[in-house]
Amino acid sequence: MKICIIGSGYVGLVSGACFSDLGNKVICADKDKVKINKLNNGIVPIYEPGLEELVLKNKKNNRLFFSTDINNSIKQSDIIFICVGTPTKNNKADLKYVFKVVNNIKKNLNKYKIIVTKSTVPVTTGDKLEAMLNSKKNKNKFNVVSNPEFLREGEAIRDFLYPDRVVVGTDSKKANNIMKNLYMPIIKKRSRYFQTSRRAAELIKYASNAFLATKISYINEIANLCEKSDIDIKEVSSGIGLDQRIGERFLRAGPSYGGSCFPKDTRALVTTANRFNTDLSIVKTVIKSNNNRNKLLTSKIEKIMNNNLKNKKITFLGVTFKAGTDDMRESSSLKIIPKLIKKGSLIKYYEPTGYKDEFNKLKNIKYCADINEACKYSDLLIIYTEWNEFKQLNFKNLVKKNNFKIYDMRNLYSPDLMKKKNINYFCIGR
Ligand SMILES: NC(=O)c1ccc[n+]([C@@H]2O[C@H](COP(=O)([O-])OP(=O)(O)OC[C@H]3O[C@@H](n4cnc5c(N)ncnc54)[C@H](O)[C@@H]3O)[C@@H](O)[C@H]2O)c1
């Protein structure tokens, strides 16, 4: 099948590379010329494990193409996946990029096409897109299908090729057959193909993200209680997670959740619910709890430093919202670091995916390409993300001075072992 992916970011590029690897001809289109130039020159503009190999292999085999010519890419294709960003504006999903793409599609409907929203879009967006595309000329020439994406950055290729489920929202038999055919190699492997109504598919995505965000906030709050009651959150998480009704994933206490999905999707879901006169009080509380967590962890850092951050050298190991990605969107480091700088701290950071422009406007923050340089003479090391390379560090060798402290926000080390080594170690919920 000829597929066009519009929006070649984290979701679009992974989807395009995987669909082409399954034998389809795929054009990944994007309005960003720099991105497309890089891809045409064999450079993958984002960090995602395994993606570069997959892109290069399928590009070489003439199954994967990159273009800024959106109109022509649409004309040539049978299935159009909309994978552009849907950020929130005033807590509401901003659909301007989606609408722009749909206007492009409207002008280029030269034969029957399936138009698929893979971007996360609020309930009734599919109805709106259908209304936009409807005209006498376009009768029977398209179906609008919702096919939300559940991949996680850092695990994106595995998640795409071995998903727990593929959700397809459509009432059209024809569109459903084509979509099922497209996903057949994946469904055969393991996962379940779940056809539903378009609105239900749209809501399934938001409801899933809100549920996962709730799980994280819940365990973070239980961790707060553990800290006050001399209980180890890791033991509690394991004890809870063994209950199959709950499951052990997403029960690791840490910083507030961030990234390009959970914060914006929880906010957008509340706004959608308001539109339907429904009070999602649980989701609202989760958003509040998550925002409070940034303040809580900043206060904890101050406390660790005896309420004196003036000229204190603080090193962040990792600044992205989690390990395995270069994505800085809504990482809580963007909230915590400026607060520490305001109180007089001198920040250095080591980040496996490199320098981050997001801190450009701040003073007293330095990127170190080498972990030794980042940690040397630090007063406090903050383990902010859970990269493997942070899991077996020799802190004394790295810091090269006495009386440094460690704040392990991912609980990577054993407090007992740190005590034995005479290292001043703090962690989450233990
Ligand atoms: N990142 C994730 O982990 C993830 C997971 C599941 C779902 N989603 C959803 O998928 C969607 C895309 O997310 P992302 O992280 O891939 O975003 P992204 O910002 O990485 O990529 C979006 C791309 O769309 C391009 N674009 C915007 N307008 C365009 C237009 N008119 N024509 C062509 N290209 C255009 C941008 O240049 C950009 O390259 C969002 O709705 C997001 O919520 C993301």
The ligand as a Tripos MOL2 file, in Angstrom:
@<TRIPOS>MOLECULE
LIG
   44    48     1     0     0
SMALL
NO_CHARGES

@<TRIPOS>ATOM
      1 N1          5.7710   11.6760   21.1550 N.am      1 LIG1
      2 C1          5.0950   10.6470   21.6310 C.2       1 LIG1
      3 O1          5.6200    9.8440   22.4240 O.2       1 LIG1
      4 C2          3.6660   10.4100   21.2190 C.ar      1 LIG1
      5 C3          3.0580    9.1760   21.4830 C.ar      1 LIG1
      6 C4          1.7450    8.9690   21.0850 C.ar      1 LIG1
      7 C5          1.0380    9.9870   20.4480 C.ar      1 LIG1
      8 N2          1.6400   11.1910   20.2290 N.ar      1 LIG1
      9 C6          0.8760   12.2360   19.5180 C.3       1 LIG1
     10 O2          1.3200   12.2510   18.1600 O.3       1 LIG1
     11 C7          1.2970   13.5870   17.6540 C.3       1 LIG1
     12 C8          2.6670   13.9770   17.1320 C.3       1 LIG1
     13 O3          3.5680   13.9850   18.2210 O.3       1 LIG1
     14 P1          5.1520   14.0330   18.0080 P.3       1 LIG1
     15 O4          5.7620   13.8850   19.3340 O.co2     1 LIG1
     16 O5          5.5220   13.1000   16.9110 O.co2     1 LIG1
     17 O6          5.3080   15.5390   17.4840 O.3       1 LIG1
     18 P2          6.6020   16.2140   16.8220 P.3       1 LIG1
     19 O7          6.5490   17.6410   17.2400 O.co2     1 LIG1
     20 O8          7.8110   15.4130   17.1130 O.co2     1 LIG1
     21 O9          6.3270   16.0960   15.2460 O.3       1 LIG1
     22 C9          5.3360   16.8130   14.5850 C.3       1 LIG1
     23 C10         5.8350   17.1070   13.1810 C.3       1 LIG1
     24 O10         4.7700   17.6570   12.4110 O.3       1 LIG1
     25 C11         5.3060   18.6060   11.5160 C.3       1 LIG1
     26 N3          4.2320   19.4540   11.0140 N.ar      1 LIG1
     27 C12         3.4700   20.3460   11.6880 C.ar      1 LIG1
     28 N4          2.5850   20.9110   10.8630 N.ar      1 LIG1
     29 C13         2.7490   20.3760    9.6450 C.ar      1 LIG1
     30 C14         2.1230   20.5390    8.3840 C.ar      1 LIG1
     31 N5          1.1030   21.3910    8.2240 N.pl3     1 LIG1
     32 N6          2.5490   19.8260    7.3440 N.ar      1 LIG1
     33 C15         3.5640   18.9510    7.5000 C.ar      1 LIG1
     34 N7          4.2190   18.7370    8.6650 N.ar      1 LIG1
     35 C16         3.8100   19.4360    9.7310 C.ar      1 LIG1
     36 C17         6.3460   19.3240   12.3510 C.3       1 LIG1
     37 O11         7.2850   20.0090   11.5460 O.3       1 LIG1
     38 C18         6.9600   18.1570   13.1370 C.3       1 LIG1
     39 O12         8.0760   17.6260   12.4620 O.3       1 LIG1
     40 C19         0.7680   14.4520   18.7950 C.3       1 LIG1
     41 O13        -0.6150   14.5950   18.6720 O.3       1 LIG1
     42 C20         1.0960   13.6320   20.0300 C.3       1 LIG1
     43 O14         0.2460   13.9120   21.1050 O.3       1 LIG1
     44 C21         2.9320   11.4130   20.5780 C.ar      1 LIG1
@<TRIPOS>BOND
     1     1     2 1
     2     2     3 2
     3     2     4 1
     4     4     5 ar
     5     4    44 ar
     6     5     6 ar
     7     6     7 ar
     8     7     8 ar
     9     8     9 1
    10     8    44 ar
    11     9    10 1
    12     9    42 1
    13    10    11 1
    14    11    12 1
    15    11    40 1
    16    12    13 1
    17    13    14 1
    18    14    15 2
    19    14    16 1
    20    14    17 1
    21    17    18 1
    22    18    19 2
    23    18    20 1
    24    18    21 1
    25    21    22 1
    26    22    23 1
    27    23    24 1
    28    23    38 1
    29    24    25 1
    30    25    26 1
    31    25    36 1
    32    26    27 ar
    33    26    35 ar
    34    27    28 ar
    35    28    29 ar
    36    29    30 ar
    37    29    35 ar
    38    30    31 1
    39    30    32 ar
    40    32    33 ar
    41    33    34 ar
    42    34    35 ar
    43    36    37 1
    44    36    38 1
    45    38    39 1
    46    40    41 1
    47    40    42 1
    48    42    43 1
@<TRIPOS>SUBSTRUCTURE
     1 LIG1         1 GROUP 0 **** ****
